[in-house]
Each structure stands twice: as structure tokens, then as C-alpha cells.
Amino acid sequence: MPTVSVGRDRLFAALGQTYSQEDFEALCFEFGIELDDVTTEKAIIRKEKHLDEEETGDEDEEVIYKIEVPANRYDLLCLEGIARALRIFIDKEASPVYTVTNIPPNSMLKMHVKPETSLIRPFVVCAILRGVTFDEARYNSFIDLQDKLHQNICRRRTLVAIGTHDLDTIQGPFSYEALPPQEINFVPLKQVKSFRADDLLEFYKSDLKLKKFLHIIENSAVYPVIYDSNRTVLSLPPIINGAHSAISLKTKNVFIECTATDLTKANIVLNTMVTMFSEYCEKKFEVEPVEVVYSDGKSSVYPDLSLTKMEVPLSDILDPIGISLQATEVVTLLNKMQLQATQSTLADGGCNIIVSVPPTRSDILHARDVMEDVAIAHGYNNIPKSKPKCMTTGKRQPLNRFSDKIRAEVARAGYMEVLTWILCSHEENFAMLRRNDDGNKAVIIANPRSADFEVVRTSLMSCLLKTLKHNIDHPRPIKIFEVGDVVTLDGDRDVGAANNRRLAALYCNVSSGFEEILGLVERIIKVARAPQKQIADNYLKPSNEPEFFPKRQCSIFLNGKQIGNFGIVHPEVLKKFGIPDPCSFMEIDIQALL
């Protein structure tokens, strides 16, 4: 959940009311956000630099409220959005009406998009804030909102990158192009020297903040770049803006451009930026549009600040919550949540709620979202407790019950159970096990948080080997096992992948212990299958899997289908995991044993 840091005094001034900490916490709870921490600017700096706490504090130091907001409420990522939403919630003001300036098409600024941009970042949306009045606090909030959006919906600038410019320093029309890096030269933000684009990326490899974004374009044959009519570089998205058009406290007219690989998210980001800070414009909540013209002659005007209409039956709102309210009460509650609502009576006596969703509420996608806002505004504590109308007695899934029996049997054999992550690195899942990735088996994570969580595991082997590595100093023998899921691609499933429950066991000693792991396999097969049918004599067959030592491995078959493997782990695999002693390993599909 994102956390937004705001100055307490400035927030209370924006709310037009002073609260005690307890009262403000209660207000946050009612609105569906949370006061996560109360600190000061100096305390934050001391914590970041790992400095000792000072014995005496500065009584005049500004108090900072850290407020946790829902991840899909992009309109709450800045003080302006939080204050506006709370003022509306406590009925201090009505929801604002956001408008786009009505100007003739020939007077509208234009952004021309060259076809080469489709090779790297195909979309761009733009808008202008006219007559903005910045002070230091507003300026810092403006920059902080960009950072919060970049980290959140923009997915670290991979999906969307925001550029803001002082419009009075540049000249339209603008052009969005994609050129070889050797052809792009400009002075980047906070620098005085001109850089060629490829040299600039090399320069920023030592920058703690910007180096995290270089990978987005550095391997591309062309880099995206935005020029004005004088060929002045506005920005090299998604890396850095140009110094020439940098905004400052004196800036009055702000040109905002968002380049993207996802047009929907680009529109959400642009709408969030302009709706939050248009309140500081000379004409409050009014935004000047920009026409984006593509090379094929098509054009679009941004931003789109129109309302989205939804018609929801009153019963669809109230029944899931379990409360009884009049339609007028529901309308009032929705208006408190910035959803402009009216009621409509149907011919059969029923009632629908017509909801107008403003551009700030991109999280409202379905009738259930409207229902959630009514529940929040009504107050979760005010919803009476009740039992579901249909009570059924649940029971454990057969697979889970069978898995517990398998766990107990392996534990009786002297093995200790471990629990590991279902995600692992691509290297651990393939190369370190001497396996090749054909691209048809593993589920790849599109936006991994780190290199340790790139794929969903297709085997339990790497997880047990990593566990052994971290416990290598324990007395021998080391006997560990895991019963857990692996995931593989499956085109026959609606989600494109399938879970499979496996049992894996690892034996480590000064000798390989092949007979130990073979005995465990025979015991599991006997216990799992003997009560049902006789076990075939030839259920073990020689195999040639790369992770095992040649001629010291077998495949396990049941009814003619391979359900597992076991053998002595290959020395190269052990070396890659940093394990000095020989090991034997087995892995069985226990779903096939049911």
C-alpha cells in the first residue's frame, strides 16, 4: 500500500480545521485510509542515514503525517488529493467539475508523433496547466506526485513516464520521435554540459536514482525523444527531462507530456496530474487540451476529463453489504465519495442509481466498486453482523488431506519438512539444474520485484538445494522434504497455467545415500497405492535427466505415465549451489497417486 507523507499543519489548513491525532486517525478510518506514522522531517533524514536519535528535538519542527492509501486510489497520492477527498467526505465542499478549455482547433497546441516511436514507446498524451501559482510546498508536492505515480501505476516508468516543462521556455508545435542515440544531443536536467544520448546513459549508470530506469531503453536501436519547433529537446523519456524547459517556482504555464507503452494507464496518469494541480490554475479546475497527431493522419485530443456513466440497481449495492437504506441515502453517501449520483425509479417500482464517475476515480470499474464506496461512507462499524442465509458445512479437499498423510509418512522416515518460496530466479530453475528453457514450460513474472523472483518454479529441486546450502553446517546426514505446488504452462486451462502438487525429498551425507532415497520412494508408492491395487514390478525405469548423475537415476511410472524421478544429484549442480557433499533427490507428482 502506498504511503504519502504530508505536513500536518498544511493538511489541516487545507481541511480548514485542526484535529487531534486521535480525531484525525478516526477520520482516516472512516474514509478508508490509515494514519500510518507521525514523525518529523529531521527524524526521517536521521532514519534514512541510520543516525542516532537526538536527545532534544526542535519544537518548531514540522510534524509529518504518513498516510497509507489504497493502491488503486491514484488521486490520493498527494496532499491536494487527500485534502480534497476529505473535504468532500465531511461535506465541506462539493465535488469539483473538471473542464477542458474550449479553444478552436487551429489555436490548439499539437504534438506530432513520428512512426518510428512504435519501435519503443508508441503512445504520448499531453495537457497544459495555465496560470499556475506555485509556492515551495506546492512545487514539492507536484514533484512528489510524479515520483509516486512513477513507482505505482507507471511500474517504475516502464509503462508510463511523465515529463513536465515550463511552456514559456519552449515553442510549439512539438514532435515525438525515435532516433538513434548518436543523433540526440541536449543538456539534461541539473547539468550544464551537453551529452549525446548514449553517453548520457553511460553517465547515469553511477546515479543512484536514474540508473534503475536505464534498462528500459539502453538496448534499443532508437531512443524516444521530444522536440519543440526549434529542435530543443524537452525530454528523453523515460530517463530525464532537458534543462532548457525545467519548471521552477516562477513557472506559470506547465506543459505535461506522458509517453507510454500502455495508452489506458497514460490517460489515468495525465488525468491524475492535471486534476490534482488544476486547483492552482488561474481558472480553477480548467485544463487546456493538446492535440496528438499521428503519422497516418489520425489525431486525438487530450486530456479526456469526461464523466463515465454507470447505472446500478439499488439492490446490487445494498444486498451484498447487508444493510437497508433509502435511495436518497445511497445518493448522499456516494456524493461524499466524489461519485456524483442520482436515483432513477423504474416502471416496475424498482430503483436504479445513476453514477457519474469523475476522471479522478479510475478505480471505479464495476457495480461492486460503487457498492464498496457506499459501504465505506456508511461505515463498516455500522454494518450489522449477520450470518449468511445459506449455511453449508465445508470439508477439506481430498488433495490437501492426502498431502498431510504423505507429510506424516515422510516425517516418520526421519525427514524434516521445509517450506520455501514458490517463486525463484530463472537461473535457479534452469541453468543451475543443467536444464534448458524451451519457453513452453515456465510461467515468467512480467514485472519481478527482484532477480530472485523471476519465474514460478517448475520443480521443487532448486528450493531444497537452496535450503540445504543455508543449513550446510548442520550435522550429517541432512534429510529434508517439501510438499508443495509447482506451476507449468497449460494451454488447455483458462488461465494458461496449471498447479501441480509434488513431494520432494533430499538426502545429504558423506556418501550419496542412493539406497536411502530409493527406500523412501518405495515406501511412498507402497503406502499410497497398496490399499487400492497391486503395484507393477516395473514401475522404476532408467532415465537420463541432466540434473542427476548418469546411470544413477530412475524415473517413476504409474499406469504407464511418468510421475517422478529420483537419483544422485549431478556434481555440477551441487557445485553451482555451493554444496560440498553428495546428495540424492526424489520428486513425485502426488496428485497422480490419489
Backbone torsions as a table, in degrees:
resi	resn	phi	psi	omega
1	MET	NA	128.7	179.3
2	PRO	-64.5	146.4	176.6
3	THR	-119.1	127.7	-177.9
4	VAL	-108.9	127.4	178.2
5	SER	-96.1	123.8	-179.9
6	VAL	-133.5	148.0	174.8
7	GLY	-70.3	128.1	-176.3
8	ARG	-59.1	-48.6	-175.3
9	ASP	-64.6	-40.1	179.5
10	ARG	-67.7	-37.5	178.0
11	LEU	-64.6	-44.9	-179.9
12	PHE	-65.4	-34.9	177.1
13	ALA	-65.1	-39.1	178.5
14	ALA	-68.1	-32.1	178.2
15	LEU	-79.1	-17.1	-178.4
16	GLY	73.0	23.3	-176.8
17	GLN	-161.6	144.2	177.0
18	THR	-100.3	137.0	-178.4
19	TYR	-122.5	149.9	164.8
20	SER	-73.9	162.8	-178.7
21	GLN	-60.4	-40.2	-179.2
22	GLU	-65.0	-41.2	180.0
23	ASP	-67.5	-37.7	179.9
24	PHE	-70.0	-38.0	175.4
25	GLU	-59.8	-40.0	178.8
26	ALA	-65.2	-40.5	178.3
27	LEU	-63.2	-44.1	178.9
28	CYS	-60.1	-43.6	-179.4
29	PHE	-62.0	-41.9	180.0
30	GLU	-62.8	-34.7	-176.5
31	PHE	-85.6	-14.0	178.3
32	GLY	96.9	18.8	173.0
33	ILE	-122.3	179.6	-174.1
34	GLU	-142.3	134.2	171.8
35	LEU	-78.1	103.1	-171.2
36	ASP	-82.1	-36.0	-175.7
37	ASP	-159.7	152.7	174.1
38	VAL	-122.5	122.1	-174.8
39	THR	-147.8	-165.8	176.7
40	THR	-134.0	165.4	-179.6
41	GLU	-60.9	-43.4	-179.8
42	LYS	-66.3	-36.7	178.9
43	ALA	-65.6	-38.0	177.5
44	ILE	-63.4	-43.8	179.7
45	ILE	-64.6	-42.6	179.1
46	ARG	-61.6	-39.3	-179.6
47	LYS	-67.5	-41.4	179.7
48	GLU	-64.6	-34.8	-178.3
49	LYS	-94.5	4.5	178.2
50	HIS	57.2	42.8	178.3
51	LEU	-94.6	156.6	178.0
52	ASP	-68.8	150.6	178.3
53	GLU	-68.3	138.6	177.3
54	GLU	-76.5	143.2	-177.2
55	GLU	-70.4	-36.8	-179.1
56	THR	-116.6	132.4	179.9
57	GLY	-100.9	163.2	177.8
58	ASP	-88.1	114.5	-176.2
59	GLU	-64.5	-23.2	-179.4
60	ASP	-88.3	-0.6	-177.6
61	GLU	-68.1	138.3	-177.1
62	GLU	-67.1	135.2	177.2
63	VAL	-84.5	132.5	-179.3
64	ILE	-108.3	127.6	172.9
65	TYR	-97.5	126.6	172.5
66	LYS	-100.3	114.7	-173.3
67	ILE	-112.3	125.5	179.0
68	GLU	-89.7	128.4	-175.9
69	VAL	-122.5	158.1	177.4
70	PRO	-61.0	145.6	-174.9
71	ALA	-65.0	-24.4	-178.1
72	ASN	-97.5	5.1	178.1
73	ARG	-100.1	78.8	-177.6
74	TYR	-67.4	-20.7	179.3
75	ASP	-74.9	-7.5	-179.3
76	LEU	-106.0	15.2	-176.7
77	LEU	-87.0	10.1	177.3
78	CYS	-147.5	163.5	-179.4
79	LEU	-58.8	-41.0	-177.8
80	GLU	-58.8	-43.9	-179.3
81	GLY	-68.4	-41.6	179.5
82	ILE	-64.3	-47.5	-177.9
83	ALA	-63.0	-42.3	-179.3
84	ARG	-64.5	-44.2	-179.4
85	ALA	-64.0	-39.6	179.8
86	LEU	-71.6	-36.9	177.6
87	ARG	-61.9	-41.8	178.4
88	ILE	-67.6	-38.7	-178.6
89	PHE	-63.5	-37.3	-178.6
90	ILE	-95.0	15.8	174.5
91	ASP	63.8	32.8	176.2
92	LYS	-89.2	-17.7	175.2
93	GLU	-157.9	163.2	177.6
94	ALA	-89.5	162.9	178.1
95	SER	-62.1	133.4	-179.6
96	PRO	-70.2	156.7	174.9
97	VAL	-105.3	116.2	-178.8
98	TYR	-90.1	131.3	-176.5
99	THR	-127.7	154.5	174.9
100	VAL	-105.4	130.5	-177.8
101	THR	-56.5	131.8	178.8
102	ASN	-87.8	97.9	179.7
103	ILE	-124.4	151.5	-179.4
104	PRO	-62.3	147.0	-179.0
105	PRO	-56.5	-35.9	-177.9
106	ASN	-75.7	-12.0	177.2
107	SER	-98.3	-6.6	-176.5
108	MET	-79.6	135.3	175.0
109	LEU	-64.6	147.3	-175.5
110	LYS	-125.0	147.8	172.6
111	MET	-119.1	113.8	-179.3
112	HIS	-92.8	127.3	-176.7
113	VAL	-103.7	123.1	178.7
114	LYS	-83.4	148.7	-174.9
115	PRO	-62.9	-25.1	-177.3
116	GLU	-65.4	-19.0	-179.3
117	THR	-65.1	-20.7	178.5
118	SER	-64.1	-16.0	179.8
119	LEU	-76.4	-17.4	-173.4
120	ILE	-139.9	-55.8	177.3
121	ARG	-140.0	96.0	-166.9
122	PRO	-77.5	-16.0	-170.7
123	PHE	-114.9	148.8	172.4
124	VAL	-147.5	138.5	175.2
125	VAL	-131.3	149.1	-172.3
126	CYS	-142.5	161.2	175.0
127	ALA	-162.6	167.1	-178.5
128	ILE	-131.9	132.9	171.0
129	LEU	-103.0	116.0	-176.7
130	ARG	-98.8	141.1	173.4
131	GLY	66.3	37.3	-179.3
132	VAL	-74.6	140.7	174.2
133	THR	-113.8	109.8	179.4
134	PHE	-99.7	143.6	159.1
135	ASP	-122.7	-178.1	-174.0
136	GLU	-61.9	-41.3	-178.7
137	ALA	-67.0	-43.2	179.3
138	ARG	-65.4	-41.3	179.6
139	TYR	-61.6	-46.2	179.9
140	ASN	-63.4	-38.4	178.2
141	SER	-65.8	-37.1	178.0
142	PHE	-61.5	-44.6	179.1
143	ILE	-69.8	-41.3	-179.0
144	ASP	-63.2	-37.6	179.2
145	LEU	-62.6	-41.1	177.0
146	GLN	-59.2	-44.7	-180.0
147	ASP	-62.4	-43.0	-179.7
148	LYS	-63.4	-42.5	178.6
149	LEU	-65.7	-40.7	178.6
150	HIS	-59.7	-38.4	-178.9
151	GLN	-78.4	-24.6	-172.5
152	ASN	-98.9	-98.3	-174.8
153	ILE	-63.9	-29.6	-178.1
154	CYS	-77.3	-9.2	179.4
155	ARG	51.9	59.3	178.6
156	ARG	54.9	43.6	174.4
157	ARG	71.6	2.8	179.3
158	THR	-71.4	-36.5	-179.1
159	LEU	-91.5	-39.9	-178.3
160	VAL	-143.9	142.3	173.3
161	ALA	-130.5	132.6	-174.8
162	ILE	-100.6	133.4	172.4
163	GLY	-123.9	130.8	178.6
164	THR	-122.2	137.8	-171.2
165	HIS	-140.6	150.6	173.4
166	ASP	-77.5	107.6	-173.5
167	LEU	-63.0	-27.7	-177.1
168	ASP	-73.0	-10.3	-179.8
169	THR	-99.7	-3.2	-177.3
170	ILE	-129.8	168.6	-173.7
171	GLN	-131.1	123.8	176.1
172	GLY	-81.4	169.6	0.0
173	PRO	-73.2	161.2	-177.6
174	PHE	-106.1	162.0	177.6
175	SER	-134.9	137.9	177.3
176	TYR	-108.1	115.5	-172.2
177	GLU	-128.2	170.1	173.1
178	ALA	-134.4	115.0	-173.1
179	LEU	-127.5	158.2	171.2
180	PRO	-59.1	141.6	-175.0
181	PRO	-58.5	-26.3	-179.5
182	GLN	-68.7	-16.6	-177.7
183	GLU	-96.0	-0.9	-177.0
184	ILE	-108.8	121.1	177.5
185	ASN	-133.9	132.8	177.4
186	PHE	-168.0	168.2	175.7
187	VAL	-95.1	114.4	-178.7
188	PRO	-75.6	167.1	-179.5
189	LEU	-55.3	135.7	177.2
190	LYS	67.1	19.3	175.7
191	GLN	-125.3	162.4	178.0
192	VAL	-116.6	-11.1	-177.6
193	LYS	-100.5	143.2	176.9
194	SER	-82.2	138.5	-179.4
195	PHE	-123.1	145.9	165.2
196	ARG	-78.7	147.4	-169.8
197	ALA	-57.2	-43.5	-179.8
198	ASP	-68.1	-35.9	175.8
199	ASP	-67.3	-33.8	-179.7
200	LEU	-64.8	-41.7	178.5
201	LEU	-64.8	-35.8	176.5
202	GLU	-66.4	-37.9	179.3
203	PHE	-63.7	-38.4	-176.0
204	TYR	-83.2	-0.8	177.2
205	LYS	-65.7	-16.3	176.7
206	SER	-101.0	0.9	179.7
207	ASP	-86.6	123.1	-173.8
208	LEU	-61.9	-33.7	-177.1
209	LYS	-86.3	-51.0	-171.0
210	LEU	-79.2	-22.5	-177.6
211	LYS	-62.9	-21.4	-180.0
212	LYS	-70.4	-15.3	-175.6
213	PHE	-108.3	-6.8	-174.2
214	LEU	-62.8	-34.2	-175.7
215	HIS	-62.6	-18.5	-175.3
216	ILE	-65.4	-35.2	-176.8
217	ILE	-126.4	-10.4	-167.9
218	GLU	-63.9	-25.5	180.0
219	ASN	-95.2	7.6	-179.6
220	SER	-86.4	148.7	178.0
221	ALA	-72.0	-25.7	177.5
222	VAL	-128.4	149.9	177.7
223	TYR	-111.8	140.6	175.3
224	PRO	-71.9	144.2	-179.8
225	VAL	-153.6	145.1	179.6
226	ILE	-117.0	127.6	-179.7
227	TYR	-115.8	155.1	166.5
228	ASP	-96.0	-173.9	-174.6
229	SER	-67.6	-18.8	177.8
230	ASN	-93.9	10.5	-177.8
231	ARG	64.0	28.6	171.8
232	THR	-83.7	130.7	-178.7
233	VAL	-76.3	122.5	175.2
234	LEU	-84.3	-43.6	-178.6
235	SER	-161.3	156.5	171.0
236	LEU	-114.5	81.1	-175.0
237	PRO	-70.8	147.5	0.7
238	PRO	-98.2	29.8	-171.4
239	ILE	-93.5	-60.7	-169.1
240	ILE	-155.2	149.5	172.5
241	ASN	-86.2	164.4	174.8
242	GLY	-81.0	150.2	-179.7
243	ALA	-69.3	-27.6	-173.9
244	HIS	-61.2	-38.1	-173.8
245	SER	-107.0	20.9	-177.4
246	ALA	-61.7	137.0	177.7
247	ILE	-81.2	157.8	180.0
248	SER	-147.2	-177.6	178.2
249	LEU	-63.8	-22.0	-178.6
250	LYS	-87.5	-8.4	-177.7
251	THR	-62.4	133.5	179.1
252	LYS	-111.3	-30.4	-178.3
253	ASN	-124.8	120.6	-174.3
254	VAL	-110.7	124.8	174.2
255	PHE	-98.4	124.0	-177.3
256	ILE	-115.6	127.4	175.0
257	GLU	-127.6	140.6	177.9
258	CYS	-126.8	112.6	174.6
259	THR	-92.7	149.7	-169.9
260	ALA	-158.5	161.3	166.9
261	THR	-102.4	-7.8	179.8
262	ASP	-131.1	108.7	-174.3
263	LEU	-67.0	-37.3	179.9
264	THR	-61.0	-47.4	-179.9
265	LYS	-68.1	-33.4	177.1
266	ALA	-61.5	-41.8	178.0
267	ASN	-64.5	-40.8	178.5
268	ILE	-62.3	-44.6	-179.4
269	VAL	-63.7	-46.2	179.6
270	LEU	-62.5	-44.4	179.1
271	ASN	-61.7	-38.5	178.9
272	THR	-64.4	-45.1	-179.2
273	MET	-61.3	-48.2	-172.6
274	VAL	-76.7	-34.3	-179.8
275	THR	-72.4	-32.5	-179.9
276	MET	-70.3	-39.7	-171.3
277	PHE	-109.2	1.5	173.7
278	SER	-70.4	-13.6	176.9
279	GLU	-68.0	-16.0	177.6
280	TYR	-96.1	2.7	179.8
281	CYS	-76.9	160.6	177.6
282	GLU	-59.3	-43.7	172.3
283	LYS	-102.3	103.5	-170.3
284	LYS	-59.2	133.4	177.0
285	PHE	62.5	25.5	175.4
286	GLU	-114.2	134.1	-175.6
287	VAL	-124.2	136.9	178.7
288	GLU	-87.8	131.2	-176.8
289	PRO	-82.2	162.8	174.5
290	VAL	-131.2	136.1	178.4
291	GLU	-91.1	126.2	176.5
292	VAL	-100.0	119.0	-174.6
293	VAL	-111.9	125.2	-179.1
294	TYR	-95.6	162.8	-173.3
295	SER	-66.1	-22.3	179.4
296	ASP	-85.8	6.5	178.4
297	GLY	94.6	-13.6	178.3
298	LYS	-74.4	149.9	179.7
299	SER	-145.4	156.7	177.0
300	SER	-140.5	149.5	179.6
301	VAL	-108.2	130.3	179.4
302	TYR	-125.9	151.9	3.3
303	PRO	-86.1	162.8	173.9
304	ASP	-100.8	103.4	-178.1
305	LEU	-105.5	22.5	-179.4
306	SER	-72.2	157.4	178.2
307	LEU	-83.7	145.1	175.3
308	THR	-99.8	126.0	-176.8
309	LYS	-93.0	135.8	174.2
310	MET	-134.4	138.6	176.0
311	GLU	-118.5	116.9	-172.5
312	VAL	-122.9	127.9	175.0
313	PRO	-59.4	140.2	-179.2
314	LEU	-57.8	-36.9	-179.3
315	SER	-65.2	-32.5	178.8
316	ASP	-68.5	-20.0	177.7
317	ILE	-88.1	-46.3	-171.2
318	LEU	-84.4	-38.1	-174.7
319	ASP	-61.1	-45.6	179.1
320	PRO	-64.4	-29.2	179.1
321	ILE	-76.3	-35.5	-178.5
322	GLY	88.3	34.0	179.0
323	ILE	-129.0	164.9	178.4
324	SER	-122.1	114.9	179.9
325	LEU	-135.0	155.7	172.5
326	GLN	-76.5	155.8	-179.7
327	ALA	-59.7	-36.6	179.8
328	THR	-64.7	-33.9	178.4
329	GLU	-69.1	-39.2	177.7
330	VAL	-63.5	-42.4	178.1
331	VAL	-59.6	-43.8	178.9
332	THR	-61.6	-43.2	-179.4
333	LEU	-64.7	-40.2	179.8
334	LEU	-67.6	-37.7	177.2
335	ASN	-63.4	-31.8	176.4
336	LYS	-65.7	-24.4	-178.7
337	MET	-99.6	18.6	177.3
338	GLN	72.3	13.1	175.4
339	LEU	-101.0	109.1	-176.9
340	GLN	-72.5	118.7	-171.6
341	ALA	-128.2	150.0	172.0
342	THR	-139.5	163.8	179.8
343	GLN	-107.6	151.4	179.8
344	SER	-134.3	121.9	-179.2
345	THR	-89.8	130.6	-177.1
346	LEU	-90.2	164.2	-178.0
347	ALA	-64.1	-31.1	-179.0
348	ASP	-85.0	7.8	178.8
349	GLY	93.7	-8.1	177.8
350	GLY	-74.1	176.3	-177.2
351	CYS	-139.4	134.0	173.7
352	ASN	-113.0	150.5	174.2
353	ILE	-106.5	120.6	178.5
354	ILE	-93.4	118.2	-174.8
355	VAL	-111.8	129.8	173.6
356	SER	-104.6	111.9	-175.4
357	VAL	-90.4	120.8	-178.7
358	PRO	-74.6	165.3	-179.0
359	PRO	-65.4	-14.0	178.3
360	THR	-79.2	-16.6	-173.6
361	ARG	-108.1	65.1	178.4
362	SER	-69.3	-10.0	-179.8
363	ASP	-79.8	-11.4	-179.6
364	ILE	-87.8	103.9	-176.0
365	LEU	-120.3	-17.5	-170.0
366	HIS	-148.9	164.3	177.7
367	ALA	-58.0	-31.6	179.5
368	ARG	-65.4	-30.4	176.6
369	ASP	-68.1	-37.4	176.4
370	VAL	-65.3	-43.3	178.2
371	MET	-59.3	-41.1	-179.5
372	GLU	-62.7	-41.3	179.4
373	ASP	-65.4	-36.5	176.1
374	VAL	-64.2	-42.4	179.6
375	ALA	-62.8	-40.3	178.9
376	ILE	-65.4	-48.6	-177.7
377	ALA	-65.9	-34.8	177.3
378	HIS	-69.7	-33.9	179.9
379	GLY	103.6	116.4	-178.9
380	TYR	-60.9	-32.5	179.4
381	ASN	-69.7	-16.7	-179.8
382	ASN	-93.2	-0.6	178.6
383	ILE	-84.6	121.7	-177.4
384	PRO	-66.1	143.9	176.9
385	LYS	-74.5	138.3	179.0
386	SER	-154.1	156.4	176.9
387	LYS	-90.3	147.1	176.1
388	PRO	-58.0	146.7	-177.9
389	LYS	-64.7	-36.7	-179.1
390	CYS	-107.1	108.1	179.8
391	MET	-100.6	123.1	176.4
392	THR	-122.6	148.5	178.8
393	THR	-91.3	116.2	-179.5
394	GLY	-82.9	163.5	175.1
395	LYS	-143.6	162.1	-175.9
396	ARG	-68.7	147.6	175.6
397	GLN	-67.7	141.5	179.8
398	PRO	-55.1	-38.5	-178.9
399	LEU	-63.9	-41.0	179.5
400	ASN	-67.9	-38.6	178.1
401	ARG	-65.3	-41.9	178.3
402	PHE	-66.3	-38.4	178.8
403	SER	-60.9	-40.1	178.5
404	ASP	-65.2	-37.1	177.6
405	LYS	-65.9	-38.8	176.9
406	ILE	-64.7	-42.4	178.7
407	ARG	-58.0	-45.9	-178.6
408	ALA	-62.6	-38.9	-178.7
409	GLU	-67.5	-42.8	180.0
410	VAL	-68.8	-37.3	178.0
411	ALA	-63.1	-37.4	177.8
412	ARG	-66.3	-20.8	176.7
413	ALA	-83.0	2.7	175.3
414	GLY	96.1	11.7	-179.6
415	TYR	-95.2	146.1	179.3
416	MET	-102.5	131.9	-177.8
417	GLU	-79.4	141.5	174.8
418	VAL	-124.7	158.5	178.2
419	LEU	-127.4	120.4	-174.9
420	THR	-123.5	168.6	179.9
421	TRP	-68.3	145.8	176.2
422	ILE	-81.0	-16.4	177.0
423	LEU	-98.8	146.7	177.2
424	CYS	-149.8	177.7	178.5
425	SER	-80.4	157.9	179.1
426	HIS	-62.0	-38.7	-178.7
427	GLU	-65.0	-43.0	179.8
428	GLU	-64.5	-35.4	-176.7
429	ASN	-77.8	-23.0	-175.6
430	PHE	-126.9	-75.7	-170.0
431	ALA	-58.0	-42.8	-177.5
432	MET	-69.7	-17.5	175.3
433	LEU	-101.0	9.4	179.5
434	ARG	63.2	30.0	178.8
435	ARG	-107.1	149.9	176.7
436	ASN	-100.1	143.4	177.5
437	ASP	-95.8	111.0	178.7
438	ASP	-88.6	0.9	178.5
439	GLY	80.2	0.1	-175.7
440	ASN	-113.6	11.4	-174.0
441	LYS	-124.6	-49.2	-170.9
442	ALA	-89.5	142.9	172.4
443	VAL	-85.3	119.3	-176.8
444	ILE	-95.6	133.6	177.6
445	ILE	-78.7	124.9	-174.5
446	ALA	-69.7	-36.4	-175.7
447	ASN	-133.5	68.3	-175.4
448	PRO	-66.3	142.9	179.0
449	ARG	-69.6	-31.2	177.0
450	SER	-152.3	170.1	-179.3
451	ALA	-68.0	-13.7	179.2
452	ASP	-78.3	-12.1	-176.0
453	PHE	-130.4	60.0	-175.1
454	GLU	-93.7	-32.0	-176.8
455	VAL	-134.6	159.6	171.0
456	VAL	-86.4	129.3	-172.5
457	ARG	-59.3	141.6	174.9
458	THR	-105.5	-0.8	178.0
459	SER	-153.4	154.7	176.7
460	LEU	-88.6	-1.6	-171.2
461	MET	-64.6	-49.5	-177.3
462	SER	-63.3	-34.0	-179.1
463	CYS	-66.7	-41.5	178.8
464	LEU	-70.9	-35.9	177.9
465	LEU	-66.3	-38.5	176.5
466	LYS	-65.3	-40.8	177.8
467	THR	-61.9	-42.7	177.9
468	LEU	-61.9	-42.1	179.9
469	LYS	-57.9	-42.0	-177.9
470	HIS	-77.0	-8.0	179.0
471	ASN	-125.7	27.6	-171.9
472	ILE	-66.2	-19.6	-178.9
473	ASP	-82.5	-3.4	179.9
474	HIS	-69.7	153.8	179.3
475	PRO	-60.0	146.4	176.8
476	ARG	-84.2	151.2	-4.4
477	PRO	-79.3	153.9	173.6
478	ILE	-104.8	121.4	-176.5
479	LYS	-126.2	109.5	-177.4
480	ILE	-129.2	155.8	176.9
481	PHE	-149.0	164.1	175.9
482	GLU	-146.1	138.8	168.9
483	VAL	-112.9	112.6	-175.9
484	GLY	-159.3	175.6	-176.6
485	ASP	-92.3	145.6	164.2
486	VAL	-118.1	163.2	-177.8
487	VAL	-130.4	133.3	177.1
488	THR	-130.3	154.7	177.1
489	LEU	-65.7	139.9	-178.8
490	ASP	-149.9	105.2	-177.6
491	GLY	-67.1	-16.1	-179.9
492	ASP	-81.3	-13.9	179.4
493	ARG	-89.6	150.1	-178.0
494	ASP	-67.1	-25.4	179.0
495	VAL	-95.0	-1.6	177.0
496	GLY	81.9	4.4	-178.9
497	ALA	-151.4	161.6	-178.4
498	ALA	-136.9	140.3	173.7
499	ASN	-85.1	147.3	177.6
500	ASN	-140.6	125.6	-178.3
501	ARG	-82.9	127.5	-177.6
502	ARG	-126.0	155.2	166.9
503	LEU	-113.0	130.5	176.0
504	ALA	-132.3	142.0	178.3
505	ALA	-137.5	144.8	-177.9
506	LEU	-130.6	131.0	178.8
507	TYR	-119.0	125.5	-179.0
508	CYS	-127.1	128.8	178.8
509	ASN	-156.6	-176.9	178.1
510	VAL	-70.8	-19.3	170.5
511	SER	-118.0	166.4	-169.3
512	SER	-65.7	-35.3	-179.3
513	GLY	72.5	31.6	-179.4
514	PHE	-59.5	-39.6	-178.2
515	GLU	-66.1	-29.2	178.1
516	GLU	-66.2	-47.3	-176.6
517	ILE	-71.8	-32.9	175.6
518	LEU	-64.2	-41.8	178.3
519	GLY	-62.6	-37.2	178.5
520	LEU	-67.1	-41.2	178.5
521	VAL	-60.1	-47.2	-178.3
522	GLU	-63.1	-38.2	179.8
523	ARG	-66.6	-43.6	-179.4
524	ILE	-64.1	-44.8	-179.9
525	ILE	-63.3	-42.1	-178.1
526	LYS	-66.2	-47.3	-178.5
527	VAL	-65.1	-39.7	-174.9
528	ALA	-77.1	-32.7	-171.5
529	ARG	-109.2	-24.2	-173.9
530	ALA	-58.1	-40.7	-179.4
531	PRO	-64.1	-16.4	-173.7
532	GLN	-103.2	-48.0	-177.7
533	LYS	-158.6	163.3	179.4
534	GLN	-68.3	142.1	-179.6
535	ILE	-86.8	133.2	177.1
536	ALA	-66.5	148.2	-178.2
537	ASP	-71.1	-25.6	-174.1
538	ASN	-104.2	38.2	-179.6
539	TYR	-79.0	-8.5	175.1
540	LEU	-109.9	127.9	179.9
541	LYS	-134.5	144.6	178.6
542	PRO	-57.9	144.2	-179.4
543	SER	-131.1	176.4	-179.4
544	ASN	-140.8	58.4	179.7
545	GLU	-85.2	138.7	-173.5
546	PRO	-66.7	-23.7	-177.2
547	GLU	-79.8	-10.7	-179.2
548	PHE	-108.9	161.3	177.6
549	PHE	-69.7	135.9	-179.3
550	PRO	-58.1	139.3	178.3
551	LYS	61.7	15.6	174.8
552	ARG	-129.8	45.6	-176.0
553	GLN	-155.3	157.1	178.7
554	CYS	-144.1	155.7	170.2
555	SER	-102.9	149.0	-179.5
556	ILE	-106.4	126.4	-177.7
557	PHE	-118.0	148.7	175.7
558	LEU	-144.0	121.4	-178.3
559	ASN	54.8	37.8	177.8
560	GLY	80.9	0.2	-178.2
561	LYS	-113.1	134.9	178.7
562	GLN	-73.1	127.6	-178.2
563	ILE	-120.3	0.8	179.7
564	GLY	175.7	178.3	179.1
565	ASN	-143.8	156.9	170.3
566	PHE	-154.2	160.2	179.6
567	GLY	165.3	-172.8	177.1
568	ILE	-85.4	126.7	-176.8
569	VAL	-65.8	135.8	-178.3
570	HIS	-60.7	137.4	-179.5
571	PRO	-57.2	-33.1	179.0
572	GLU	-66.0	-36.4	177.3
573	VAL	-65.4	-45.8	179.3
574	LEU	-61.0	-39.5	-179.7
575	LYS	-64.2	-41.0	-179.6
576	LYS	-66.0	-29.6	178.2
577	PHE	-92.3	0.2	177.3
578	GLY	72.6	36.1	-179.2
579	ILE	-108.7	119.9	-173.7
580	PRO	-83.2	-21.0	-173.4
581	ASP	-103.9	153.8	178.4
582	PRO	-66.0	150.6	-177.6
583	CYS	-138.9	152.4	169.8
584	SER	-121.2	147.4	-172.0
585	PHE	-141.3	144.6	172.9
586	MET	-135.7	147.9	176.7
587	GLU	-144.6	128.0	-175.6
588	ILE	-130.9	139.4	171.7
589	ASP	-78.3	102.2	-175.4
590	ILE	-79.3	-14.7	174.1
591	GLN	-64.6	-31.8	179.7
592	ALA	-71.5	-16.2	-179.4
593	LEU	-87.3	-13.0	-178.3
594	LEU	-65.6	NA	NA
